[in-house]
Amino acid sequence: MEIPKTNKAKLVNVKKSAILGILLTAVLAFHSLRAQSQTQSQTAAQQQQEQQLRAAEHLAAQQRQAEQQRQAQQLREQKQREQLERQAQQQREQQQTEQKQREQQERQAAQQDKQERQAEQPSEPQPRERQDQHHANASAPSHTHRRPADAPSSSSSTSSSSTSSSTSTPRSHSVGTSGSSAATSTSTSSGHYVGTPGSSAAARSVRIGTPGSRTFPAPASLSLPRHSVYKLPPASSFASGTFDGGAVLTQTASGQVLSQVNAARTKMSGINKHALPAGLVTVHPDGHLTLVASGGRRFNLRPDGTLASLSRAPAGIAPAATSVPLGSVAKFAPSGRLRSLRTRNLDIQYGPHGSRTVVKRLPDQASLVSYGPHSGYLQRTIVQNNATSVQRTYVTQNATYVRTYTPYSYRGVTLLTYVPPYYYSPAFYGWVYYPWPTPVSFKWGWRGYPWHGIYRVYFIPMPLYPSPVLWMTDYILASTLADGYDQQQDYSDDPNAAAPVTMPNDDDSSDQEIYAQTSTPITPALRAEIAAEVQQDLTAENAAATYQASPDAQPSSPAQQLSLDLQPDRVFLVSSLLTVSLGAGTCSLTAGDILQVVDPSGSNPRLTALLSVASSKRGDCPAGAQVELYLQDLQDMDNYLRAQTDDALAKLHSTQGQQGLPAAPQPALAPPTPSSTDNAAPTPDPGVASMLAEAQQQASQEETNLLQSAFASNPPTNAPANTATNQEEQ
């Protein structure tokens, strides 16, 4: 049936209306969804801002708490300083009292000696002239060295006295009388009081210093360890005594002991196989020997004949002129490995893994620290706008950069604290401070690096990172181990370096050289402790950035940095080679070892602290060992950790949102601002790389010179010759 045209038009209109309604509904739904999405975005932005505000408030609360802790710590330190001052005053008073008592006892002893000498005078009358001479000799102190038992008597002793006046005793405590010359105070005023060749051993003694001071009798007997390679001569061969209870041998007895020691050294290797030169020998109660030879040379030997240390006085100064030799001083392990060498302007330290650190003192009060010919730094002081700072220009195998430090006083010691080169926005510090919404897996790409192959058991990175701080902690640990490895390799690659140092064997460790047989890995608990230190550094850096942005605010003093870190159970990350004392021996710490505070005050509360080794690598100090470190060494570790924290922040700031890392909020991506008020970046010092290589070459030359002249038969021409009258008082 055909539909009328009118109805068809109506049907078309209805369809059009329906289609328009559908379109209108869709448009309205689209606008509704768009408005809802905008509302959700605004809500999320508000929540993010609120979260950042809460983070800022939380940081501000922590800053207030830190400021309160700082003030409380200042009060405690003030009380501690006052207590130390009172104790020091009491000690000074006690020392003065003891000194007066000693002087009184010495006067009484001198009076008693005078009475005994008078009582020993012959009863028969003496000629007046002879009697006067006898009294004069009894009342005046003798300045004549003891004549050895086998030396010529009478007139020959007088001629030998003038020869011995140019020599002196190593580590002598003799000071001489006021107004005496240097040569006289080191020889004649040492005042060796001796009897006649027939007197008893107990009566023979050596007087140190001016008349009336303490005397040291020669011991009646000594006992030697079972592993000694020499036999002790009879007591009649003891020329005099030393303050530690040892005995200085006569020239003949010294030659006999040296002959036995040299016979044993022919079976040794390295530096220990060289024959010792002739000289005067001192036997110490523990069996150690001290040999004073010509040319200002002094050898300290272990009872088994191995060389413990070797020193050489500079030209014009005999070994006894000072208790601390001013020339070259070298220390050796029982195997003959060189442990350290000190010269007039160099301090050289050798590590257990083949590393060598050279510290060179420069004429302009600057210092150069070289870990190898291509790594190290130059340190110098800068005064600008009445402010003093210290700048270090670091050179590595890949880069040159500058770090700045500010001096401050802690426990009366001047330390250097690290100054960050720039600060980030508070939003970035807040994002780094809090955990990520979900743990993150990150591939570091270390598998092909040599250091990772060596330390892959000692340090294992986390499989998942719940927070930026833990990610930064693994970055810092890896960078520290890589730096330590590069320092060792830099020295090993030096063509002027000595032969590679091997691991000490069991025989070495039995005598004063202690080391870990296996590595003690970094545990999750220690990683968490390092992360806590990193988090504290972030809080302090954010506080400094806030203070810099607010000129009216007063920043907290950086002098409290170490005092806050130096608390029981706090940890320190070792950043460079250190050789420390451990009981009766020594051990080494290298970059990547972790220490834990036992007592903030060591044996010297002003200078040291006591720590235990929490984790270490094979060949370093064993885990559990307690070591004492200087405050400056701990400050250097803290500075290194803070600098590495800045490097980790820069890495995280540049890689956020990449390689699986979460993206930081837009306000956190603001570029960092310089920490310096003048916005001027420090300029590296020129020529540091060549200075580092030159320092290593000079160190190698000093080693060669010392070892070549050590066992020479003739004394070096640049040092005064010593005679057999040298006495050792160690």
C-alpha positions in Angstrom: 0.0 0.0 0.0 1.4 3.3 -1.0 2.1 5.7 1.9 0.9 9.2 1.3 3.5 11.9 0.7 2.4 13.8 3.8 3.0 10.8 6.0 6.4 10.2 4.4 7.5 13.7 5.2 6.4 13.2 8.8 8.3 10.0 9.1 11.5 11.7 7.7 11.1 14.5 10.3 10.7 11.9 13.1 13.9 10.2 12.1 15.8 13.4 11.8 14.6 14.4 15.3 15.7 11.1 16.7 19.1 11.4 15.1 19.5 14.9 16.4 18.6 13.8 19.9 21.1 11.0 19.8 23.8 13.4 18.7 22.8 15.9 21.4 23.0 13.2 24.0 26.4 12.2 22.9 27.7 15.7 22.9 26.3 16.2 26.4 27.9 13.0 27.6 31.3 14.0 26.1 31.2 17.4 27.8 30.2 15.7 31.1 33.1 13.2 30.8 35.5 16.0 29.9 34.4 18.0 32.9 34.7 15.0 35.2 38.3 14.3 33.9 39.2 17.9 34.5 37.8 17.7 38.0 39.8 14.5 38.7 43.0 16.2 37.3 42.5 19.2 39.5 41.8 16.9 42.5 45.0 15.0 41.8 47.0 18.2 41.5 45.6 19.4 44.7 46.4 16.1 46.4 50.0 16.3 45.1 50.3 19.9 46.3 48.9 18.8 49.7 51.4 15.9 49.8 54.3 18.2 48.9 53.1 20.6 51.6 53.0 17.8 54.1 56.5 16.7 53.0 57.7 20.3 53.5 56.0 20.5 56.9 57.6 17.2 57.8 61.0 18.4 56.7 60.5 21.6 58.6 59.6 19.6 61.7 62.7 17.5 61.3 64.8 20.7 60.8 63.4 22.1 64.1 64.1 18.8 65.8 67.6 18.8 64.3 68.1 22.4 65.5 67.0 21.4 69.0 69.4 18.4 68.9 72.2 20.7 67.8 71.6 23.1 70.7 71.4 20.2 73.1 74.6 18.8 71.6 76.3 22.2 72.0 75.4 22.2 75.7 76.7 18.7 76.2 79.9 19.5 74.4 80.3 22.7 76.4 80.0 20.7 79.6 82.3 18.1 78.2 84.9 20.7 77.4 84.6 22.2 80.8 85.0 18.8 82.4 88.1 18.1 80.2 89.6 21.4 81.1 89.1 20.7 84.8 90.6 17.2 84.4 93.5 18.7 82.5 94.1 21.3 85.2 94.0 18.5 87.8 96.5 16.5 85.8 98.8 19.5 85.5 98.6 20.1 89.3 99.2 16.4 89.9 102.2 16.4 87.5 103.6 19.5 89.2 103.3 17.8 92.6 104.9 14.6 91.3 107.7 16.7 89.7 108.4 18.4 93.0 108.4 15.0 94.7 110.8 13.6 92.1 113.1 16.6 92.5 113.1 16.2 96.2 113.9 12.4 95.9 116.7 13.2 93.5 118.2 15.8 95.9 118.0 13.3 98.7 119.6 10.6 96.5 122.3 13.0 95.4 123.0 13.9 99.0 123.1 10.2 99.9 125.5 9.5 97.1 127.7 12.3 98.3 127.7 10.9 101.8 128.5 7.4 100.5 131.4 8.7 98.4 132.8 10.6 101.4 132.5 7.5 103.5 134.3 5.4 100.9 137.4 7.8 101.0 140.6 6.2 102.4 141.1 6.9 106.0 144.8 7.7 105.6 145.7 11.3 105.0 146.1 12.5 101.4 148.1 15.3 100.0 146.2 18.5 100.0 146.3 18.9 96.2 145.1 15.4 95.5 142.4 15.7 98.1 141.0 18.9 96.5 141.0 17.3 93.1 139.2 14.2 94.5 136.4 16.4 96.0 136.1 18.4 92.8 135.6 15.2 90.7 133.1 13.9 93.2 131.0 17.1 93.2 131.0 17.7 89.4 129.0 15.5 87.0 131.1 13.5 84.6 130.6 14.2 80.9 132.7 11.3 79.6 131.1 8.4 77.7 131.7 5.0 79.0 134.8 3.4 77.7 134.0 -0.1 76.2 135.5 -3.0 78.1 137.8 -3.8 75.2 138.8 -0.2 74.5 142.2 1.2 75.4 142.4 2.6 78.8 143.7 5.9 80.3 144.9 8.4 77.8 143.1 6.9 74.8 139.7 7.5 76.4 140.4 11.2 76.4 141.1 11.3 72.7 138.1 9.2 71.9 135.9 11.6 73.9 136.5 14.4 71.4 135.6 12.1 68.5 132.3 11.0 70.2 131.2 14.6 70.7 130.0 14.7 67.1 127.7 11.7 67.6 124.5 11.2 69.5 121.9 8.7 70.5 118.8 7.9 68.4 115.5 9.1 70.0 117.6 10.7 72.8 115.8 12.3 75.7 118.8 14.4 76.4 118.2 18.1 76.4 121.6 19.5 77.6 122.1 22.5 79.7 120.9 26.0 78.9 123.3 27.9 76.7 125.0 24.8 75.4 125.4 24.3 71.6 123.4 21.8 69.6 126.4 19.5 69.2 127.2 19.7 72.9 123.6 19.0 74.1 123.4 15.9 72.0 126.7 14.4 73.1 128.4 15.6 76.3 125.3 16.7 78.2 123.7 13.2 77.7 126.0 12.5 80.7 126.7 8.7 80.6 127.7 7.9 84.2 129.8 4.7 84.3 132.1 3.0 86.8 135.5 1.5 86.2 135.8 -1.6 84.0 135.8 -3.8 87.0 132.6 -2.4 88.6 129.3 -4.5 88.7 126.7 -4.4 86.0 124.1 -2.9 88.4 126.4 0.0 89.2 126.7 1.0 85.5 124.0 3.5 84.4 123.2 6.1 81.8 122.2 9.6 82.9 119.8 11.5 80.6 119.7 15.2 80.6 121.2 17.6 83.2 122.8 16.5 86.4 120.4 15.4 89.0 118.0 13.8 86.6 116.8 10.2 86.5 119.4 7.4 85.8 118.8 4.1 83.9 121.0 1.2 85.2 122.1 -1.5 82.8 119.9 -4.6 83.5 121.6 -7.5 85.2 120.1 -9.9 82.7 117.6 -10.1 79.8 115.5 -12.9 78.3 114.9 -13.4 74.6 111.9 -14.9 72.7 112.3 -18.5 71.5 112.3 -17.4 67.9 115.3 -15.1 68.3 118.1 -15.7 65.8 120.8 -14.4 68.1 122.2 -15.3 71.6 122.3 -12.7 74.3 125.8 -11.7 75.3 126.8 -11.8 79.0 125.8 -8.9 81.3 129.4 -7.8 81.3 128.9 -6.7 77.7 126.2 -4.2 78.6 127.7 -0.8 78.2 124.7 1.0 79.7 120.9 0.8 80.1 117.9 2.4 78.5 114.7 3.8 79.9 112.7 0.7 78.7 114.9 -1.7 80.5 117.1 -2.6 77.6 120.8 -2.7 77.3 123.3 -0.9 75.0 126.0 -3.4 74.0 129.7 -2.7 73.7 131.3 -2.5 70.3 132.6 -6.0 70.5 129.3 -7.5 71.7 127.5 -5.6 69.0 129.7 -7.1 66.3 129.0 -10.6 67.7 125.2 -10.1 67.7 125.2 -8.6 64.2 127.3 -11.6 62.9 124.6 -14.0 64.2 121.7 -11.9 62.7 123.4 -11.5 59.3 124.0 -15.3 59.2 120.2 -15.8 59.7 119.3 -13.1 57.1 121.2 -15.0 54.3 118.3 -17.5 54.3 115.7 -14.7 53.9 114.4 -12.9 50.8 113.8 -9.4 49.6 115.2 -6.6 51.8 115.7 -9.0 54.7 118.5 -10.9 52.8 120.8 -7.9 52.9 123.6 -7.9 55.4 123.4 -5.2 58.1 126.3 -2.7 58.4 128.5 -2.4 61.5 127.3 -0.3 64.3 126.2 -0.1 67.9 123.4 -2.5 69.0 120.8 -2.0 71.7 118.8 -5.1 72.9 115.3 -4.3 74.1 113.4 -6.4 76.7 111.0 -7.8 74.0 114.0 -9.1 72.0 113.9 -6.3 69.3 117.2 -4.8 68.3 118.2 -1.3 67.4 121.3 -0.8 65.3 122.9 2.7 64.9 125.2 2.7 61.9 127.3 5.2 60.1 125.7 7.8 57.8 122.8 8.6 60.2 121.2 5.2 59.7 119.1 3.4 62.3 117.7 -0.1 61.9 115.0 -1.5 64.1 115.0 -5.3 63.9 112.6 -8.0 65.1 113.9 -10.9 67.2 113.8 -13.1 64.1 116.2 -10.7 62.3 113.6 -9.2 59.9 113.7 -5.4 59.4 110.8 -3.5 61.1 111.9 0.0 60.3 114.7 2.0 58.8 115.5 5.7 59.3 118.2 8.0 58.1 118.9 11.4 59.5 119.3 14.4 57.2 122.6 16.0 56.4 124.2 17.7 59.4 121.9 16.0 62.0 122.9 12.9 63.9 120.3 10.3 64.8 120.1 11.2 68.4 119.6 15.0 67.9 115.8 14.5 67.9 113.4 11.9 69.2 111.6 12.0 65.8 114.0 11.6 62.9 113.8 14.5 60.5 115.0 12.5 57.5 113.6 9.4 55.8 111.7 6.8 57.9 110.5 3.5 56.4 108.5 0.8 58.0 108.4 -2.8 56.7 106.2 -5.9 57.2 107.9 -9.1 58.3 107.9 -10.3 54.7 109.9 -7.3 53.7 107.0 -5.5 52.1 107.3 -1.7 52.5 104.4 -0.4 54.6 105.2 3.3 54.7 107.9 5.8 53.9 108.2 9.4 55.2 110.6 12.0 54.0 110.9 15.7 54.5 108.1 16.5 52.0 106.5 13.1 51.2 104.3 10.7 53.2 103.9 7.4 51.3 101.5 4.7 52.4 101.2 1.2 50.9 98.0 -0.8 50.9 97.5 -4.6 51.0 96.1 -4.8 47.4 99.0 -3.1 45.7 97.9 0.5 46.1 100.2 3.4 47.0 99.1 6.8 48.3 101.6 9.7 48.2 101.0 12.9 50.1 103.3 15.8 49.1 103.7 18.9 51.2 104.1 21.9 48.9 106.0 25.1 49.8 102.9 27.3 49.5 101.1 25.4 52.3 99.2 23.4 49.8 99.2 19.7 49.6 99.0 17.1 46.9 97.4 13.6 47.4 98.2 11.1 44.6 96.6 7.7 44.5 98.5 7.0 41.2 99.9 9.0 38.2 96.3 9.7 37.0 94.2 10.1 40.2 94.3 12.3 43.2 93.8 15.9 44.2 95.5 19.2 44.9 94.3 21.0 48.1 94.8 24.7 48.7 93.3 27.4 51.0 91.4 30.3 49.5 90.5 33.6 51.3 87.8 35.6 49.7 85.6 38.4 51.2 87.1 37.7 54.6 85.9 34.1 54.4 88.3 31.1 54.4 87.6 28.0 52.3 89.6 25.0 51.1 89.4 24.0 47.4 90.4 20.6 46.1 90.9 19.9 42.4 90.3 16.2 41.8 91.7 14.4 38.8 90.5 10.9 37.9 91.2 8.8 34.8 88.1 10.3 33.2 87.4 13.7 34.6 88.6 16.8 36.5 86.3 18.5 39.0 86.4 20.8 42.1 85.1 20.3 45.6 84.9 23.1 48.2 85.2 22.7 52.0 84.8 25.0 55.0 87.0 24.8 58.0 85.5 24.6 61.5 86.6 23.6 65.0 85.5 20.5 66.8 87.0 19.4 70.1 89.7 22.0 69.5 90.7 20.4 66.2 90.3 22.2 62.8 88.3 20.0 60.4 87.1 20.5 56.8 83.4 20.0 56.0 82.0 19.5 52.5 80.0 22.3 50.8 77.5 21.1 48.1 78.1 22.9 44.8 74.3 23.4 44.2 70.9 22.8 45.8 67.7 21.3 44.3 64.1 22.5 44.8 62.3 21.4 47.9 59.9 19.5 45.7 62.7 17.3 44.5 64.1 16.6 48.0 60.5 15.8 49.1 60.1 13.3 46.2 63.4 11.6 47.0 62.7 11.5 50.7 59.5 9.4 50.5 59.1 5.8 49.1 57.9 5.1 45.6 54.3 3.9 45.2 55.6 0.5 44.1 59.1 -1.1 44.3 61.2 -0.6 41.2 63.5 -3.0 39.4 66.6 -1.4 37.9 69.4 -2.8 35.7 72.7 -1.1 36.6 74.8 -2.5 33.8 77.8 -3.3 36.0 78.3 -6.9 34.7 81.2 -6.0 32.4 83.2 -3.8 34.8 86.3 -5.4 36.4 85.5 -4.0 39.9 82.1 -5.7 39.9 83.7 -9.1 39.1 86.0 -8.7 42.1 83.5 -7.5 44.6 80.3 -9.2 43.3 80.2 -11.3 46.5 81.1 -8.5 48.9 78.4 -6.2 47.5 75.1 -7.5 46.0 72.6 -4.8 44.8 69.0 -5.0 45.7 66.6 -6.7 43.3 63.8 -4.2 44.0 64.1 -0.6 45.3 61.1 0.6 47.4 62.5 4.1 47.7 64.9 6.6 46.0 67.1 6.6 49.0 67.9 2.9 48.8 68.5 3.3 45.0 71.0 6.1 45.8 72.6 3.9 48.5 73.5 1.2 46.1 74.7 3.8 43.6 77.0 5.2 46.3 78.4 1.8 47.4 79.1 0.9 43.8 80.8 4.2 43.1 83.0 3.8 46.2 84.1 0.3 45.3 84.8 1.5 41.7 86.9 4.4 42.9 88.9 2.2 45.2 89.5 -0.3 42.4 90.6 2.6 40.0 93.0 3.9 42.6 94.7 0.5 42.9 94.8 0.0 39.1 96.2 3.5 38.6 99.2 2.6 40.8 99.6 -0.8 39.2 99.6 0.7 35.7 102.4 3.2 36.7 105.6 2.1 35.0 107.6 3.7 37.8 105.8 1.8 40.5 107.5 -0.9 42.5 106.8 -4.6 42.0 103.2 -5.7 42.6 102.5 -6.3 46.3 101.2 -9.9 47.0 98.9 -10.9 49.7 100.6 -11.4 53.0 101.1 -15.1 54.0 100.4 -16.7 57.4 104.0 -16.1 58.6 103.5 -12.4 58.0 100.2 -12.2 59.9 101.8 -13.9 63.0 104.0 -10.8 63.6 102.2 -7.5 63.7 100.4 -7.7 60.4 96.7 -8.6 60.7 94.3 -9.1 57.8 91.0 -10.7 56.9 91.3 -14.2 55.3 87.9 -13.8 53.6 85.5 -10.9 52.9 82.6 -10.0 55.2 79.9 -8.9 52.8 77.7 -5.8 53.2 74.5 -7.1 54.9 71.0 -5.6 54.3 71.2 -4.1 57.9 74.4 -2.3 57.0 72.8 -1.1 53.7 69.9 0.3 55.7 72.4 2.1 58.1 74.1 3.7 55.1 70.7 4.7 53.7 69.9 6.3 57.0 73.1 8.4 56.7 72.1 9.3 53.2 68.7 10.4 54.3 70.1 12.5 57.1 72.4 14.2 54.5 69.4 14.9 52.3 67.6 16.5 55.3 70.6 18.7 56.1 71.0 19.7 52.4 67.3 20.6 52.1 67.6 22.6 55.2 70.6 24.5 53.8 68.8 25.1 50.6 65.8 26.5 52.5 68.1 28.8 54.6 69.7 30.0 51.4 66.3 30.8 49.9 65.4 32.7 53.1 68.0 35.4 53.8 66.5 36.3 57.1 66.9 32.7 58.5 70.1 31.7 60.4 71.6 28.4 59.0 72.8 25.8 61.4 76.5 25.6 61.9 78.2 22.9 59.8 80.5 22.3 62.7 77.9 20.0 64.2 77.9 17.7 61.2 80.6 15.3 62.6 79.3 15.6 66.2 75.8 14.3 65.0 77.4 11.5 63.0 79.9 10.5 65.8 77.3 8.6 67.9 77.4 5.0 69.1 76.3 2.5 66.4 76.5 5.1 63.6 78.3 3.9 60.5 81.1 5.4 58.3 81.9 4.3 54.8 85.7 4.1 54.2 86.7 6.2 51.2 90.5 5.7 50.8 93.4 3.7 52.0 94.1 3.9 55.8 96.6 2.0 57.9 95.5 1.7 61.5 96.8 0.1 64.7 95.1 -3.0 65.9 96.4 -4.3 69.3 100.0 -5.3 68.8 99.8 -5.1 65.0 98.5 -3.1 62.1 95.9 -3.6 59.4 94.6 -1.7 56.4 91.2 -0.2 55.5 90.3 0.4 51.8 87.4 2.1 50.0 84.1 0.3 50.6 84.8 -1.1 54.1 82.2 -0.1 56.7 82.9 1.0 60.2 80.6 1.3 63.2 81.1 3.7 66.1 81.9 2.0 69.5 83.0 5.1 71.5 83.0 8.6 70.2 86.1 9.3 72.3 89.2 7.2 71.8 92.4 7.0 73.8 92.8 10.7 73.0 89.3 12.2 73.3 90.3 15.4 71.5 91.8 13.6 68.4 90.4 10.1 68.0 87.3 7.9 68.2 87.0 4.1 68.6 85.2 2.1 65.9 84.7 -1.5 65.0 84.9 -3.0 61.5 81.4 -4.0 60.4 82.3 -5.3 56.9 85.6 -5.5 55.0 87.2 -7.1 52.0 89.8 -9.9 52.0 93.2 -8.5 53.0 91.7 -5.6 54.9 91.1 -5.3 58.7 89.0 -8.3 59.8 85.4 -7.8 60.7 84.8 -7.3 64.4 88.2 -5.7 65.0 88.2 -2.4 66.9 90.3 0.4 65.4 91.1 3.9 66.5 90.8 6.7 63.9 91.6 10.4 63.9 88.7 12.8 63.6 90.0 14.2 60.3 89.9 10.7 58.8 86.2 10.3 59.9 85.4 13.8 58.6 86.9 12.8 55.2 84.7 9.8 55.1 81.6 11.9 55.9 82.7 14.4 53.2 83.0 11.7 50.7 79.6 10.2 51.5 78.0 13.7 51.1 79.7 14.3 47.8 78.6 10.9 46.6 75.1 11.7 47.7 75.2 14.8 45.5 76.4 12.6 42.6 73.5 10.2 43.2 71.0 13.1 43.3 72.3 14.4 40.0 72.0 10.9 38.5 68.5 10.4 39.8 67.5 13.9 38.6 68.7 13.2 35.1 67.3 9.7 34.7 64.0 9.9 36.5 61.2 8.5 34.3 63.7 6.4 32.4 65.0 2.8 32.7 62.0 1.9 34.8 62.4 4.7 37.4 59.2 6.6 38.3 58.8 10.1 37.0 59.2 12.9 39.4 56.4 15.6 39.6 56.9 18.6 37.4 57.8 21.1 40.3 60.7 18.7 41.3 62.3 18.9 37.8 63.5 22.5 38.3 67.2 22.9 37.6 69.5 23.1 40.7 70.8 26.5 41.8 74.4 27.2 42.9 75.1 27.1 46.6 77.6 30.0 46.3 76.2 33.4 46.9 78.1 34.8 43.9 76.9 32.0 41.6 80.4 31.5 40.4 81.5 27.9 39.9 85.0 27.2 41.3 87.8 26.9 38.7 90.0 23.8 38.7 93.7 24.4 39.3 95.8 23.9 36.1 98.5 21.2 35.9 97.3 18.9 38.6 97.5 15.8 36.4 101.2 16.4 35.7 101.8 17.1 39.4 100.2 13.7 40.4 102.5 11.8 38.0 105.5 13.7 39.2 104.7 12.9 42.8 104.5 9.2 42.0 107.9 9.4 40.2 109.4 11.2 43.2 108.1 8.6 45.6 109.6 5.8 43.5 112.9 7.7 43.5 112.8 8.1 47.3 112.2 4.4 47.7 115.2 3.6 45.5 117.5 6.1 47.2 116.6 4.9 50.7 117.0 1.2 50.0 120.2 1.6 48.0 121.9 3.7 50.8 120.5 1.5 53.6 123.0 -1.3 53.4 126.0 0.5 51.9 129.3 -0.3 53.5 130.4 3.4 53.4 128.3 6.1 55.0 126.6 8.5 52.6 128.5 11.7 52.0 125.5 13.9 52.8 125.2 12.8 56.4 127.7 12.8 59.3 129.4 9.6 60.2 128.6 7.9 63.5 131.0 6.2 65.7 130.6 3.3 68.0 129.8 5.6 70.9 126.2 6.1 69.8 123.7 5.0 72.4 120.1 3.8 71.7 117.4 4.8 74.1 114.2 3.4 72.7 
